[in-house]
Amino acid sequence: MPAKDELPSTLQRSPEEAQRTWAEAHDSAVETYGEGERAHRTAYAALKHKFEKVGDHWEPKEGKGPSDPQATNPRAGRGRDTATAEGVDANASKKHLYERARELGISGRSTMDKDELVDALRKENRSRTRQARKS
């Protein structure tokens, strides 16, 4: 099935380039690995190199590169309970994460360390995605 038919809702609300990045990586992964979780995981890993999740959609990152250890190697989490940043650019500077938290209106951000900012952004992204899917 072509990736455009499987485009996740967060990508449907994202820029065309993010949609294209995910779709091309997904289609290539399907050719290599077949349909399924591995193709989706590979497509998200490619997406996370250029984009970060902000609220209920994806936006271009300031710099290219993996956003978390699992985005570096999509096979890393296979069959294991490994935590990801769920699209938050955990490798970004604390300043960048603080600015994203400010944009999303996360309270208490000024006293948070980098790991706490990543966690707060991840939770806020989940919440906003849930709300967007309801409407």
KOLPA-195623 format. One record per residue: residue in one letter; chain; x, y, z of N, C-alpha, C in turn. Coordinates in steps of 0.001 Angstrom, whole numbers, plus 500000, padded with zeros to 6 digits. Layout:
code|unit|npx|npy|npz|capx|capy|capz|cpx|cpy|cpz
a|A|X|Y|Z|X|Y|Z|X|Y|Z;
...
// end
This chain:
code|unit|npx|npy|npz|capx|capy|capz|cpx|cpy|cpz
m|A|500854|498819|500000|500000|500000|500000|500895|501237|500000;
p|A|500646|502179|499098|501471|503399|499064|501378|504175|500370;
a|A|502476|504790|500733|502557|505517|501999|501520|506634|502097;
k|A|501168|507260|500980|500196|508356|501041|498865|507879|501610;
d|A|498547|506595|501415|497303|506039|501959|497426|505723|503440;
e|A|498642|505665|503952|498882|505321|505352|499412|506504|506156;
l|A|499403|507695|505612|499998|508857|506262|499380|509099|507631;
p|A|500194|509066|508694|499678|509313|510046|499071|510718|510157;
s|A|498117|510860|511067|497393|512129|511202|498321|513293|511544;
t|A|499369|513043|512329|500284|514129|512664|500998|514639|511411;
l|A|501232|513769|510458|501877|514184|509209|500888|514855|508261;
q|A|499625|514490|508355|498611|515142|507530|498495|516625|507880;
r|A|498873|516987|509107|498836|518382|509555|500204|519055|509437;
s|A|501129|518415|508762|502518|518881|508680|502856|519374|507279;
p|A|503996|520058|507131|504403|520559|505820|504564|519429|504789;
e|A|504393|519791|503541|504513|518836|502429|505855|518099|502452;
e|A|506934|518803|502789|508251|518168|502807|508312|517056|503857;
a|A|507691|517256|504998|507659|516212|506034|506868|515005|505534;
q|A|505750|515260|504897|504936|514175|504337|505720|513390|503295;
r|A|506404|514107|502430|507190|513471|501371|508349|512654|501959;
t|A|509030|513203|502964|510142|512493|503609|509657|511169|504192;
w|A|508561|511213|504922|508032|509996|505542|507578|509008|504466;
a|A|506849|509499|503478|506301|508617|502439|507403|507927|501638;
e|A|508422|508679|501245|509507|508084|500468|510269|507049|501282;
a|A|510544|507360|502548|511252|506408|503411|510386|505176|503661;
h|A|509100|505389|503845|508188|504272|504086|508123|503358|502867;
d|A|507940|503939|501693|507851|503118|500482|509131|502332|500241;
s|A|510262|502963|500479|511540|502277|500325|511678|501143|501339;
a|A|511264|501389|502564|511343|500361|503611|510405|499192|503303;
v|A|509242|499490|502738|508312|498416|502374|508941|497528|501303;
e|A|509627|498133|500343|510318|497345|499312|511386|496454|499930;
t|A|512065|496964|500940|513158|496221|501569|512663|495210|502599;
y|A|511766|495635|503492|511359|494810|504625|509945|494262|504532;
g|A|509126|494798|503637|507720|494421|503574|506882|495359|504430;
e|A|505564|495230|504286|504633|496065|505064|504772|495764|506549;
g|A|504481|496749|507360|504423|496487|508790|505174|497475|509642;
e|A|505351|497079|510896|505941|497947|511913|507347|498417|511536;
r|A|508136|497531|510969|509516|497901|510642|509556|499022|509600;
a|A|508669|498968|508618|508615|500024|507603|508215|501354|508231;
h|A|507261|501323|509147|506838|502549|509829|507962|503101|510701;
r|A|508628|502227|511425|509722|502647|512301|510847|503288|511491;
t|A|511150|502694|510348|512197|503225|509470|511795|504594|508925;
a|A|510529|504738|508535|510048|506020|508008|510114|507110|509071;
y|A|509737|506778|510305|509829|507767|511384|511273|508129|511688;
a|A|512182|507165|511610|513600|507461|511846|514101|508466|510815;
a|A|513722|508286|509550|514117|509228|508502|513510|510605|508763;
l|A|512250|510625|509160|511556|511886|509438|512237|512648|510571;
k|A|512634|511931|511624|513230|512559|512806|514609|513157|512537;
h|A|515208|512825|511418|516499|513423|511079|516341|514866|510610;
k|A|515177|515202|510065|514964|516541|509517|513852|517326|510209;
f|A|512994|516628|510957|511827|517267|511552|511692|516881|513025;
e|A|510998|517741|513776|510690|517441|515172|509204|517635|515377;
k|A|508639|516879|516306|507221|516994|516577|506992|518180|517501;
v|A|506072|519041|517105|505712|520226|517885|504193|520218|518009;
g|A|503718|519883|519195|502270|519789|519388|501721|518617|518602;
d|A|500822|518900|517651|500157|517832|516901|500661|517687|515467;
h|A|501853|518254|515179|502389|518171|513817|503921|518188|513851;
w|A|504530|518087|512691|505989|518060|512565|506472|519345|511919;
e|A|507585|519900|512428|508193|521112|511880|509666|520847|511591;
p|A|510251|521569|510634|511679|521380|510335|512545|521688|511559;
k|A|513599|520883|511722|514550|521105|512807|515566|522152|512368;
e|A|516246|522735|513343|517296|523718|513046|518472|523072|512338;
g|A|518786|521858|512692|519891|521134|512071|519493|519691|511845;
k|A|520130|519050|510889|519806|517663|510585|520531|516726|511544;
g|A|519938|515581|511756|520541|514560|512596|519484|513855|513416;
p|A|519830|512724|514009|518852|511963|514780|518373|512736|516006;
s|A|517119|512521|516358|516546|513244|517491|516687|512482|518801;
d|A|516888|511190|518719|517089|510375|519910|517830|509107|519502;
p|A|518318|508330|520449|519109|507144|520094|518376|506167|519173;
q|A|517071|506020|519348|516341|505072|518502|516233|505572|517067;
a|A|516236|506876|516842|516190|507409|515480|517508|507171|514760;
t|A|518565|506958|515505|519860|506649|514914|519833|505261|514288;
n|A|519158|504335|514952|519097|502954|514486|517688|502427|514719;
p|A|516820|502400|513677|515435|501976|513870|515299|500539|514358;
r|A|516353|499723|514236|516292|498349|514723|516612|498280|516211;
a|A|517093|499388|516790|517543|499389|518185|516431|499004|519150;
g|A|515226|499458|518914|514143|499190|519848|513335|497960|519534;
r|A|513684|497275|518490|512925|496114|518046|512892|495031|519128;
g|A|511677|494690|519548|511508|493644|520534|511875|494041|521952;
r|A|512111|495305|522186|512502|495775|523531|511638|496964|523925;
d|A|511571|497195|525207|510887|498384|525700|511913|499496|525827;
t|A|512186|500191|524729|513138|501287|524778|512378|502595|524665;
a|A|512764|503541|525474|512102|504837|525474|512596|505674|524302;
t|A|511688|506393|523684|512061|507356|522657|511564|508719|523100;
a|A|512006|509731|522407|511539|511083|522715|510275|511401|521920;
e|A|509776|510425|521170|508525|510547|520424|508495|511766|519513;
g|A|509601|512043|518875|509655|513149|517922|510226|514428|518475;
v|A|510350|514534|519798|510999|515697|520397|512494|515575|520102;
d|A|513117|516653|519691|514540|516620|519367|515355|516650|520659;
a|A|515545|515482|521250|516253|515368|522529|517720|515756|522416;
n|A|518243|515818|521198|519631|516225|521002|519782|517733|520820;
a|A|518672|518445|520807|518714|519909|520672|519234|520540|521961;
s|A|519590|521800|521875|520076|522506|523060|518941|522731|524056;
k|A|519315|522961|525298|518324|523259|526328|517555|524525|525952;
k|A|518264|525492|525381|517629|526739|524961|516536|526473|523928;
h|A|516835|525623|522952|515853|525292|521925|514640|524601|522550;
l|A|514888|523644|523423|513790|522924|524071|512947|523872|524916;
y|A|513616|524812|525598|512898|525807|526393|511986|526652|525487;
e|A|512506|527064|524343|511708|527872|523414|510491|527099|522904;
r|A|510669|525820|522600|509536|524987|522175|508515|524889|523301;
a|A|508987|524719|524534|508085|524638|525687|507326|525952|525862;
r|A|508005|527059|525635|507349|528370|525722|506269|528486|524659;
e|A|506596|528087|523422|505615|528133|522321|504352|527333|522649;
l|A|504534|526212|523335|503408|525333|523654|502748|525674|524982;
g|A|503293|526679|525690|502687|527132|526940|502859|526167|528100;
i|A|503969|525459|528136|504225|524508|529212|504656|525275|530459;
s|A|503903|525101|531530|504224|525832|532763|505353|525141|533515;
g|A|506105|525935|534273|507216|525431|535063|508482|525198|534262;
r|A|508479|525582|533003|509622|525312|532117|510916|525984|532574;
s|A|510817|527127|533243|512031|527854|533620|512851|527120|534679;
t|A|512227|526212|535420|512960|525475|536455|513351|524066|535998;
m|A|513001|523709|534776|513264|522349|534283|514671|522206|533725;
d|A|515240|521021|533930|516506|520713|533265|516176|520145|531878;
k|A|517183|519815|531118|516984|519390|529728|516103|518135|529631;
d|A|516376|517131|530451|515578|515902|530408|514120|516162|530773;
e|A|513897|517045|531732|512526|517384|532121|511814|518133|530999;
l|A|512530|518991|530290|511928|519691|529146|511529|518701|528061;
v|A|512408|517746|527755|512088|516724|526749|510834|515971|527160;
d|A|510763|515562|528414|509613|514810|528907|508341|515652|528860;
a|A|508424|516909|529263|507248|517796|529240|506777|518028|527807;
l|A|507712|518207|526879|507341|518395|525470|506695|517130|524911;
r|A|507246|515990|525249|506699|514715|524783|505251|514559|525262;
k|A|505007|514852|526527|503659|514743|527090|502701|515740|526453;
e|A|503168|516973|526251|502316|517994|525627|501994|517616|524183;
n|A|502973|517091|523465|502739|516639|522088|501675|515551|522051;
r|A|501773|514596|522964|500777|513520|523033|499381|514097|523261;
s|A|499296|515017|524206|498013|515619|524539|497413|516356|523343;
r|A|498228|517142|522672|497732|517907|521523|497365|517004|520350;
t|A|498086|515927|520171|497748|514980|519109|496415|514315|519418;
r|A|496220|513912|520674|494928|513315|521079|493785|514285|520809;
q|A|493964|515540|521189|492909|516546|520990|492627|516746|519501;
a|A|493664|516797|518680|493491|517003|517246|492769|515838|516595;
r|A|493004|514638|517066|492351|513446|516503|490872|513405|516850;
k|A|490502|514019|517977|489084|514049|518384|488270|514995|517513;
s|A|488921|516051|517020|488163|517045|516246|488201|516784|514760;
// end
